[in-house]
């Protein structure tokens, strides 16, 4: 048994030994921690070296992450992407990208971009406005743009949206074009705004002001896009509410040579001059971009003053393109349906669409007019409609579709998910074109029913009404679409009297004459196409709108079409039904 003093001595000895061990452990832990910190700092430093960046870029599909890279030296361009020729004869090309430029690159997020087609030689150039950028761009950035190795966004103000650079397309507009010009009121207010743009825009009318300002952008955007990215084979210009089907666009462009002059778009007419409708999108080949802006420095400024007296930017763009390149205007026949592509129906509603075609004119009544076009027509493959307004039928069925317009964020996301699932399910390869027929099967077919109340199915090809009935007011263009009495059947003569009479008239007609119909008191309207349309407010006082579809006739027509066969592209032909 230990004595009290012996126990104390033993306790003291143990305490000293434990303290010695604790100090050694602490020293060991301190050295270990310091080594780890040094290792981490060294690793971070090494990771920022160019050699490591290059290695990472090598393994990244489509180019280095978060950094724009133009294609390597392309035919027709000198070293560094410069066009051949003296600096005096060509636009000065900027191949030094700053940090803000490097942000606009898709990050290829996991399964979202699985089986996405190779777009390395195609540059998407998107146009928006500062008053709408935060409403329209997020859906684009979260869908297809995340899968693109490179793209450019232009607006009427320098902005950062979710970390992506948006460039001011009007930065180089001539001062004399802005001075005293009310078209630039929105531009000036945006620059002076000290808070968010939405708050400042409550001081004006951003919708109409934005339209007035927009017409100055297009040529400047083309000029700046080529200066920043001169080496691409194709330049695709779209609005921020335009959806692009890349699995359709990529194989189409492979059938065309970028070394030829190509200006692809959906034909619109102003003053007997045909051009590509901007909302539907238009595409220029490398050769045409070189001849247009590469060899004509300052071409945008030459149209700054003229733009004030013109209606819209896509028209000004085509005027500048025609003047700079002397591109031959030619009449193009439609190889896709019985109707000639060189015809549209003009409408007084600027930017409106009729039968899926963009129309701009000063006429009060829709009339058939010839449309000259610069190099190639792309309608209905390049389209201004969207899934709910596409006129399915003979003019829109086996056709591949590249663009759709007036798409809100939800619609863009829905269509993106549809295409993504097609790729991921194995039912479609990365470059299997999306056909208009496919959109019908996904969007309209599950919702097709004989009648919908308080619904506008957009039927308006033919009107049945009694123009002498003073109880109703009919516009001249409506009267212009009525049949002559002597050409009507007995059922057609009664079509305007009730919904049942309107339905009976449609059912009595052939598929070439009526797939769908619509009734309002005193008026029956029919259509050669079938569209989904949209809901309308219930109008108890004026009479509710009823829409109908001849479902049996539609299904019989679809069955008769059978398999579309091999895809037939605009202009190039290629077999298959069209």
C-alpha positions as CSV (number, residue, x, y, z in Angstrom):
1,X,0.0,0.0,0.0
2,X,1.4,3.4,-1.0
3,X,1.9,6.1,1.6
4,X,0.4,9.5,1.1
5,X,3.7,11.1,0.1
6,X,4.4,8.3,-2.3
7,X,1.1,8.7,-4.0
8,X,1.7,12.4,-4.4
9,X,5.1,11.8,-5.9
10,X,3.6,9.3,-8.4
11,X,0.8,11.7,-9.4
12,X,3.4,14.5,-9.9
13,X,5.5,12.2,-12.1
14,X,2.6,11.1,-14.2
15,X,1.4,14.7,-14.6
16,X,4.8,15.8,-15.8
17,X,5.0,13.0,-18.4
18,X,1.5,13.7,-19.6
19,X,2.3,17.4,-20.0
20,X,5.4,16.5,-21.9
21,X,3.3,14.3,-24.3
22,X,0.7,17.0,-24.7
23,X,3.3,19.5,-25.8
24,X,4.8,17.0,-28.3
25,X,1.3,16.3,-29.7
26,X,0.5,19.9,-30.1
27,X,3.8,20.5,-31.8
28,X,3.1,17.6,-34.2
29,X,-0.4,18.9,-34.9
30,X,1.0,22.4,-35.6
31,X,3.6,21.1,-38.0
32,X,1.0,18.9,-39.8
33,X,-1.4,21.8,-40.1
34,X,1.2,24.2,-41.5
35,X,2.2,21.6,-44.1
36,X,-1.3,21.2,-45.2
37,X,-1.8,25.0,-45.6
38,X,1.4,25.2,-47.7
39,X,0.3,22.3,-49.8
40,X,-3.1,23.9,-50.5
41,X,-1.5,27.2,-51.4
42,X,0.9,25.5,-53.7
43,X,-1.8,23.5,-55.4
44,X,-3.9,26.6,-55.9
45,X,-0.9,28.4,-57.5
46,X,-0.1,25.5,-59.7
47,X,-3.8,25.2,-60.8
48,X,-3.8,28.8,-62.0
49,X,-0.8,28.3,-64.3
50,X,-1.5,28.5,-68.0
51,X,-0.4,24.9,-68.5
52,X,-3.1,23.7,-66.2
53,X,-5.7,25.9,-67.8
54,X,-4.8,24.5,-71.2
55,X,-5.0,20.9,-70.0
56,X,-8.4,21.5,-68.6
57,X,-9.5,23.2,-71.8
58,X,-8.3,20.2,-73.8
59,X,-10.6,17.9,-72.0
60,X,-13.6,20.3,-72.0
61,X,-16.1,19.6,-74.8
62,X,-16.6,22.5,-77.2
63,X,-13.8,24.7,-75.8
64,X,-12.4,25.9,-72.5
65,X,-14.9,26.4,-69.6
66,X,-16.2,30.0,-69.2
67,X,-14.2,31.4,-72.0
68,X,-15.0,32.4,-75.5
69,X,-12.8,30.9,-78.2
70,X,-13.3,31.7,-81.9
71,X,-12.7,28.8,-84.3
72,X,-9.1,28.4,-85.4
73,X,-7.8,30.2,-88.5
74,X,-10.6,29.9,-91.1
75,X,-10.4,30.0,-94.9
76,X,-10.6,33.5,-96.2
77,X,-9.1,35.0,-93.1
78,X,-5.5,36.0,-92.5
79,X,-3.5,35.2,-89.4
80,X,-5.3,36.0,-86.1
81,X,-8.7,35.9,-87.8
82,X,-8.0,39.1,-89.8
83,X,-9.5,39.2,-93.3
84,X,-7.0,39.2,-96.1
85,X,-6.3,42.8,-97.4
86,X,-5.1,46.0,-96.0
87,X,-6.4,47.5,-92.8
88,X,-7.9,50.4,-94.7
89,X,-10.1,48.1,-96.7
90,X,-11.5,45.9,-93.9
91,X,-13.1,46.1,-90.5
92,X,-10.5,46.0,-87.8
93,X,-10.9,42.7,-86.1
94,X,-10.5,42.4,-82.3
95,X,-9.0,39.0,-81.3
96,X,-8.1,40.1,-77.7
97,X,-11.0,39.1,-75.5
98,X,-11.3,40.8,-72.1
99,X,-12.6,39.2,-68.9
100,X,-16.2,40.3,-69.5
101,X,-16.2,38.6,-73.0
102,X,-14.9,35.4,-71.5
103,X,-18.1,34.9,-69.4
104,X,-20.5,34.1,-72.2
105,X,-19.8,30.5,-72.7
106,X,-22.0,27.4,-72.0
107,X,-20.8,25.3,-69.2
108,X,-22.3,22.0,-70.5
109,X,-24.2,21.2,-67.3
110,X,-24.4,17.4,-66.9
111,X,-27.4,15.7,-68.5
112,X,-28.9,18.9,-69.7
113,X,-26.4,18.9,-72.6
114,X,-26.1,15.2,-73.2
115,X,-26.2,14.4,-76.9
116,X,-26.3,18.1,-77.8
117,X,-25.1,18.7,-81.4
118,X,-21.6,20.1,-82.2
119,X,-22.0,23.9,-82.8
120,X,-18.3,24.8,-82.8
121,X,-18.6,26.6,-86.2
122,X,-21.9,28.4,-85.5
123,X,-22.2,31.7,-83.5
124,X,-25.5,32.6,-82.0
125,X,-26.0,36.4,-81.7
126,X,-28.9,37.3,-79.5
127,X,-30.6,40.7,-79.4
128,X,-32.6,42.1,-76.5
129,X,-33.3,45.4,-74.7
130,X,-32.4,46.5,-71.2
131,X,-36.0,47.0,-70.4
132,X,-36.7,43.3,-70.9
133,X,-33.3,41.6,-70.5
134,X,-34.0,40.2,-67.0
135,X,-37.4,38.9,-68.1
136,X,-36.2,37.1,-71.3
137,X,-32.6,36.1,-70.9
138,X,-32.7,33.8,-67.8
139,X,-34.8,31.2,-69.7
140,X,-32.4,31.2,-72.6
141,X,-29.3,31.0,-70.3
142,X,-30.8,28.1,-68.4
143,X,-31.6,26.1,-71.5
144,X,-29.8,25.8,-74.8
145,X,-27.3,28.6,-74.2
146,X,-25.7,26.6,-71.5
147,X,-24.7,24.0,-74.1
148,X,-23.2,26.4,-76.6
149,X,-19.4,26.9,-76.5
150,X,-19.8,30.5,-77.5
151,X,-22.4,33.1,-78.0
152,X,-22.9,36.9,-77.9
153,X,-25.7,38.9,-76.4
154,X,-26.5,42.5,-77.5
155,X,-28.8,45.1,-76.1
156,X,-29.2,48.8,-75.8
157,X,-27.1,49.0,-72.7
158,X,-24.0,47.3,-71.2
159,X,-25.3,44.9,-68.5
160,X,-24.4,41.8,-66.6
161,X,-27.2,39.3,-66.4
162,X,-26.5,36.3,-64.1
163,X,-22.8,36.8,-64.7
164,X,-23.1,37.0,-68.5
165,X,-22.0,40.0,-70.4
166,X,-24.6,41.9,-72.5
167,X,-23.1,44.4,-74.9
168,X,-24.4,47.8,-75.8
169,X,-25.1,47.6,-79.5
170,X,-25.7,51.4,-79.8
171,X,-22.3,52.5,-78.3
172,X,-21.0,53.6,-81.7
173,X,-24.1,55.2,-83.2
174,X,-23.3,58.7,-84.7
175,X,-23.9,61.5,-82.2
176,X,-25.9,63.4,-84.8
177,X,-28.3,60.5,-85.1
178,X,-29.0,60.7,-81.4
179,X,-29.1,64.5,-81.0
180,X,-32.7,65.7,-80.7
181,X,-34.0,62.3,-81.7
182,X,-36.9,61.1,-79.5
183,X,-36.1,57.5,-80.6
184,X,-33.2,57.6,-78.1
185,X,-35.3,58.8,-75.1
186,X,-35.3,55.3,-73.7
187,X,-31.5,54.9,-74.3
188,X,-30.8,58.2,-72.5
189,X,-33.1,57.3,-69.6
190,X,-31.5,53.9,-69.1
191,X,-28.0,55.4,-68.9
192,X,-29.2,58.0,-66.4
193,X,-31.1,55.5,-64.2
194,X,-29.7,55.3,-60.7
195,X,-31.8,52.4,-59.6
196,X,-33.2,49.3,-61.4
197,X,-34.4,49.8,-65.0
198,X,-38.0,48.6,-64.1
199,X,-38.4,51.5,-61.7
200,X,-37.0,54.1,-64.2
201,X,-39.1,52.7,-67.1
202,X,-42.3,53.6,-65.2
203,X,-41.5,57.1,-66.2
204,X,-42.0,56.3,-69.9
205,X,-43.5,53.7,-72.3
206,X,-40.7,51.1,-72.7
207,X,-42.7,49.0,-75.1
208,X,-43.2,51.6,-77.8
209,X,-39.9,53.3,-77.0
210,X,-38.1,50.0,-77.3
211,X,-39.6,49.4,-80.7
212,X,-38.4,52.9,-81.9
213,X,-34.9,52.3,-80.6
214,X,-34.6,48.7,-81.8
215,X,-34.3,49.7,-85.5
216,X,-30.9,51.2,-84.9
217,X,-29.4,48.0,-83.6
218,X,-29.3,45.3,-86.2
219,X,-26.5,46.5,-88.5
220,X,-24.4,47.6,-85.5
221,X,-24.9,44.1,-84.0
222,X,-23.7,42.4,-87.2
223,X,-20.7,44.7,-87.4
224,X,-19.7,44.2,-83.8
225,X,-20.3,40.5,-83.8
226,X,-18.0,40.0,-86.8
227,X,-15.3,42.3,-85.3
228,X,-15.4,40.2,-82.1
229,X,-15.8,36.8,-83.7
230,X,-14.6,36.8,-87.3
231,X,-13.9,33.1,-87.7
232,X,-17.2,31.4,-87.7
233,X,-18.9,29.6,-90.6
234,X,-22.4,30.7,-89.7
235,X,-23.9,33.7,-87.8
236,X,-27.4,33.1,-86.4
237,X,-29.2,36.3,-85.4
238,X,-32.2,35.9,-83.2
239,X,-34.3,37.8,-80.6
240,X,-34.3,36.9,-76.9
241,X,-37.9,35.5,-77.3
242,X,-36.9,33.2,-80.2
243,X,-36.3,29.5,-79.7
244,X,-33.7,27.7,-81.7
245,X,-33.8,24.0,-82.4
246,X,-30.1,23.1,-82.6
247,X,-30.7,19.4,-83.6
248,X,-32.5,20.9,-86.7
249,X,-30.3,23.8,-87.5
250,X,-26.9,22.0,-87.4
251,X,-27.7,19.3,-90.0
252,X,-29.4,21.9,-92.2
253,X,-26.3,24.1,-92.3
254,X,-24.2,21.1,-93.1
255,X,-26.0,20.8,-96.4
256,X,-24.9,24.4,-97.3
257,X,-21.5,25.8,-98.0
258,X,-20.4,28.8,-95.8
259,X,-18.1,29.9,-98.6
260,X,-21.1,30.8,-100.6
261,X,-23.2,33.8,-100.0
262,X,-26.2,32.7,-97.9
263,X,-28.9,34.9,-96.3
264,X,-31.5,32.6,-94.8
265,X,-34.7,33.8,-93.3
266,X,-38.5,34.0,-93.3
267,X,-39.6,36.3,-96.1
268,X,-41.2,39.6,-95.2
269,X,-42.0,42.4,-97.6
270,X,-41.9,46.2,-97.4
271,X,-42.1,48.5,-100.4
272,X,-41.6,45.5,-102.7
273,X,-38.4,44.6,-101.0
274,X,-38.0,41.1,-99.5
275,X,-35.9,40.5,-96.3
276,X,-35.6,38.1,-93.4
277,X,-37.9,38.7,-90.5
278,X,-35.8,39.4,-87.4
279,X,-38.1,37.8,-84.9
280,X,-38.1,34.5,-86.8
281,X,-34.3,34.9,-87.0
282,X,-32.0,35.1,-90.0
283,X,-28.7,33.4,-90.8
284,X,-25.6,34.7,-92.7
285,X,-22.8,32.6,-94.0
286,X,-19.1,33.4,-93.4
287,X,-18.7,34.6,-97.0
288,X,-21.6,37.0,-96.8
289,X,-20.5,38.4,-93.4
290,X,-17.1,39.1,-94.8
291,X,-18.4,40.9,-97.8
292,X,-21.0,42.7,-95.7
293,X,-19.3,44.0,-92.6
294,X,-15.7,42.7,-93.0
295,X,-15.0,44.7,-96.2
296,X,-17.2,47.7,-95.3
297,X,-15.9,49.2,-92.1
298,X,-18.4,51.7,-90.7
299,X,-21.3,50.3,-92.7
300,X,-23.6,50.6,-89.6
301,X,-22.9,54.4,-89.2
302,X,-23.9,54.9,-92.9
303,X,-27.5,53.9,-91.9
304,X,-27.8,55.6,-88.5
305,X,-29.5,58.6,-89.9
306,X,-31.6,56.7,-92.4
307,X,-32.9,54.4,-89.7
308,X,-35.0,57.2,-88.2
309,X,-37.3,57.2,-91.2
310,X,-37.6,53.4,-91.5
311,X,-39.9,51.0,-89.6
312,X,-37.7,48.4,-88.2
313,X,-34.2,47.0,-87.8
314,X,-34.4,43.8,-89.8
315,X,-35.5,45.9,-92.8
316,X,-32.7,48.4,-92.3
317,X,-30.3,45.4,-92.0
318,X,-31.4,44.0,-95.4
319,X,-31.1,47.4,-97.0
320,X,-27.6,47.7,-95.8
321,X,-26.8,44.2,-96.8
322,X,-28.1,44.7,-100.3
323,X,-26.2,48.0,-100.8
324,X,-22.9,46.7,-99.4
325,X,-22.9,43.3,-101.2
326,X,-25.0,44.0,-104.3
327,X,-26.7,40.7,-103.6
328,X,-29.0,39.7,-106.4
329,X,-32.7,39.8,-105.6
330,X,-34.5,36.9,-107.1
331,X,-38.0,35.3,-107.0
332,X,-37.9,31.9,-105.2
333,X,-40.6,29.3,-105.8
334,X,-41.9,27.3,-102.8
335,X,-40.8,23.6,-103.1
336,X,-42.7,22.7,-100.0
337,X,-46.4,23.2,-100.8
338,X,-48.8,24.2,-103.6
339,X,-48.5,27.9,-102.6
340,X,-45.6,29.9,-104.0
341,X,-43.1,31.0,-101.3
342,X,-43.0,34.3,-103.1
343,X,-46.3,35.4,-101.7
344,X,-47.4,36.7,-98.4
345,X,-50.6,38.2,-97.1
346,X,-49.9,41.8,-96.1
347,X,-51.4,43.2,-92.9
348,X,-51.6,46.6,-91.4
349,X,-50.5,45.2,-88.1
350,X,-46.7,45.6,-88.0
351,X,-45.0,42.5,-87.1
352,X,-48.1,40.3,-87.1
353,X,-48.4,36.9,-88.7
354,X,-50.9,35.4,-91.0
355,X,-50.9,31.7,-91.9
356,X,-47.5,31.4,-90.2
357,X,-45.9,34.1,-92.3
358,X,-44.5,37.4,-90.9
359,X,-46.2,40.3,-92.6
360,X,-45.4,44.0,-92.6
361,X,-47.2,46.4,-94.8
362,X,-49.1,49.7,-94.9
363,X,-52.1,48.0,-96.4
364,X,-55.4,48.0,-94.5
365,X,-56.6,44.8,-96.1
366,X,-54.7,41.6,-96.5
367,X,-53.8,41.1,-100.2
368,X,-51.6,38.7,-102.0
369,X,-48.3,40.3,-103.1
370,X,-45.1,39.0,-104.7
371,X,-42.1,38.8,-102.5
372,X,-38.6,39.1,-104.0
373,X,-35.9,37.6,-101.7
374,X,-32.2,38.1,-101.5
375,X,-30.6,34.7,-101.6
376,X,-32.7,32.0,-100.0
377,X,-36.0,31.5,-98.2
378,X,-36.2,29.5,-95.1
379,X,-40.0,29.5,-94.2
380,X,-41.5,27.5,-92.7
381,X,-38.3,26.0,-91.3
382,X,-37.4,29.5,-90.0
383,X,-40.7,30.4,-88.4
384,X,-42.4,33.2,-86.6
385,X,-45.0,31.1,-84.9
386,X,-44.8,29.0,-81.8
387,X,-46.3,25.6,-80.8
388,X,-49.7,27.1,-79.8
389,X,-50.1,29.1,-83.0
390,X,-48.4,26.9,-85.7
391,X,-50.9,26.3,-88.5
392,X,-50.6,22.5,-88.7
393,X,-51.7,21.1,-92.0
394,X,-50.4,21.0,-95.6
395,X,-48.2,24.0,-95.3
396,X,-46.8,22.9,-91.9
397,X,-46.3,19.2,-91.4
398,X,-43.2,17.3,-92.7
399,X,-41.1,20.5,-92.7
400,X,-38.1,20.6,-90.3
401,X,-38.4,23.6,-88.0
402,X,-35.4,25.7,-86.7
403,X,-36.9,28.7,-85.0
404,X,-40.1,29.8,-83.3
405,X,-40.9,33.3,-82.1
406,X,-42.8,35.2,-79.3
407,X,-41.9,32.5,-76.8
408,X,-42.1,33.4,-73.2
409,X,-39.8,31.8,-70.5
410,X,-42.2,29.0,-69.7
411,X,-42.7,28.1,-73.4
412,X,-38.9,28.1,-74.0
413,X,-38.3,25.8,-71.1
414,X,-41.1,23.4,-72.1
415,X,-39.9,23.1,-75.6
416,X,-36.3,22.7,-74.4
417,X,-37.4,19.9,-72.1
418,X,-39.2,18.2,-75.0
419,X,-36.1,18.3,-77.2
420,X,-33.9,17.2,-74.3
421,X,-36.0,14.2,-73.6
422,X,-36.0,13.2,-77.3
423,X,-32.2,13.1,-77.2
424,X,-31.9,11.4,-73.8
425,X,-34.5,8.7,-74.5
426,X,-32.7,7.6,-77.6
427,X,-35.6,8.4,-79.9
428,X,-33.6,11.1,-81.5
429,X,-29.9,11.5,-82.3
430,X,-28.1,14.8,-81.6
431,X,-28.8,15.8,-85.2
432,X,-32.3,14.3,-85.9
433,X,-34.3,17.3,-87.0
434,X,-37.4,18.3,-85.2
435,X,-40.4,18.3,-87.6
436,X,-43.5,20.4,-87.3
437,X,-45.4,17.1,-87.2
438,X,-43.5,16.2,-84.0
439,X,-44.6,19.4,-82.3
440,X,-48.2,18.6,-83.2
441,X,-48.0,15.2,-81.7
442,X,-46.5,16.5,-78.5
443,X,-48.5,19.8,-78.1
444,X,-51.8,19.7,-79.9
445,X,-52.7,16.0,-80.3
446,X,-53.2,15.3,-76.6
447,X,-55.5,18.4,-76.3
448,X,-57.4,18.0,-79.5
449,X,-61.2,18.0,-78.9
450,X,-64.3,18.9,-81.0
451,X,-65.3,22.1,-79.1
452,X,-63.8,24.6,-76.7
453,X,-65.8,27.5,-75.3
454,X,-64.3,30.9,-74.6
455,X,-61.4,29.9,-76.9
456,X,-59.7,31.4,-79.9
457,X,-58.4,28.7,-82.3
458,X,-57.1,31.4,-84.7
459,X,-59.4,30.3,-87.6
460,X,-59.6,33.2,-90.1
461,X,-59.0,32.0,-93.6
462,X,-62.6,32.2,-94.7
463,X,-65.4,34.4,-93.3
464,X,-69.2,33.7,-93.4
465,X,-71.3,36.8,-92.5
466,X,-74.1,39.0,-93.6
467,X,-72.5,42.3,-94.5
468,X,-75.9,44.0,-94.8
469,X,-76.8,43.2,-91.2
470,X,-76.4,46.5,-89.4
471,X,-76.5,44.8,-86.0
472,X,-72.8,43.8,-86.4
473,X,-69.8,45.8,-87.5
474,X,-67.4,44.1,-89.9
475,X,-64.0,45.3,-90.9
476,X,-63.1,45.6,-94.6
477,X,-60.5,42.8,-94.4
478,X,-63.1,40.4,-93.0
479,X,-65.5,41.2,-95.8
480,X,-62.6,40.7,-98.3
481,X,-62.3,37.0,-97.1
482,X,-65.9,36.1,-97.7
483,X,-67.1,33.8,-100.5
484,X,-69.4,35.1,-103.2
485,X,-73.0,34.1,-102.5
486,X,-73.1,32.2,-105.9
487,X,-70.1,30.1,-104.8
488,X,-71.6,29.0,-101.5
489,X,-73.5,25.8,-100.8
490,X,-76.8,26.0,-98.8
491,X,-75.0,25.0,-95.7
492,X,-72.4,27.7,-96.1
493,X,-75.1,30.4,-96.6
494,X,-76.4,29.6,-93.1
495,X,-72.9,29.2,-91.5
496,X,-73.1,32.7,-89.7
497,X,-76.4,31.9,-88.0
498,X,-75.3,29.6,-85.2
499,X,-72.4,27.5,-83.9
500,X,-74.2,24.4,-85.1
501,X,-74.6,25.9,-88.6
502,X,-70.9,27.0,-88.6
503,X,-69.9,23.4,-87.7
504,X,-72.1,21.9,-90.4
505,X,-70.6,24.1,-93.0
506,X,-67.1,23.2,-92.1
507,X,-67.9,19.4,-92.0
508,X,-69.4,19.7,-95.5
509,X,-66.2,21.1,-96.9
510,X,-63.0,19.2,-97.9
511,X,-59.9,19.0,-95.9
512,X,-58.3,21.5,-98.3
513,X,-61.0,24.0,-97.3
514,X,-61.8,23.5,-93.6
515,X,-60.1,21.7,-90.7
516,X,-61.2,24.1,-87.9
517,X,-63.8,26.8,-87.4
518,X,-64.9,29.5,-84.9
519,X,-68.2,31.2,-84.2
520,X,-69.2,34.5,-82.7
521,X,-72.7,36.0,-83.1
522,X,-73.2,37.0,-86.7
523,X,-69.9,35.5,-87.9
524,X,-68.4,32.1,-88.8
525,X,-64.7,31.7,-89.6
526,X,-63.0,28.6,-91.0
527,X,-59.4,27.6,-91.5
528,X,-57.4,25.3,-93.8
529,X,-55.1,24.5,-90.8
530,X,-55.6,23.3,-87.3
531,X,-54.1,25.3,-84.4
532,X,-54.4,25.1,-80.6
533,X,-54.8,28.9,-80.0
534,X,-55.5,30.4,-76.7
535,X,-58.3,31.1,-74.1
536,X,-60.2,34.4,-74.2
537,X,-62.3,36.2,-71.7
538,X,-65.9,35.2,-71.3
539,X,-68.0,37.8,-73.1
540,X,-71.6,37.3,-72.0
541,X,-72.8,40.6,-73.4
542,X,-71.3,40.5,-76.9
543,X,-71.6,36.7,-77.3
544,X,-69.1,34.0,-76.2
545,X,-66.5,32.8,-78.6
546,X,-66.7,29.1,-79.5
547,X,-64.0,27.2,-81.4
548,X,-64.3,23.8,-83.1
549,X,-62.1,21.3,-84.8
550,X,-63.2,18.7,-87.3
551,X,-61.4,15.9,-85.4
552,X,-62.4,13.1,-87.7
553,X,-61.2,15.0,-90.7
554,X,-57.9,16.0,-89.1
555,X,-57.1,12.4,-88.0
556,X,-58.0,11.0,-91.5
557,X,-55.7,13.6,-93.1
558,X,-52.8,12.8,-90.7
559,X,-53.2,9.0,-91.4
560,X,-53.1,9.7,-95.1
561,X,-49.8,11.6,-94.8
562,X,-48.0,8.5,-93.4
563,X,-44.3,8.6,-92.7
564,X,-42.6,11.9,-93.8
565,X,-39.6,10.0,-95.1
566,X,-36.2,11.6,-95.6
567,X,-36.0,15.2,-94.5
568,X,-36.2,17.8,-97.3
569,X,-34.5,21.0,-96.5
570,X,-35.4,24.5,-97.9
571,X,-33.8,25.2,-101.3
572,X,-31.6,22.2,-101.3
573,X,-34.2,19.5,-101.9
574,X,-33.5,16.0,-100.8
575,X,-36.5,13.8,-101.2
576,X,-39.3,12.9,-98.8
577,X,-42.7,14.4,-98.6
578,X,-42.9,18.2,-98.4
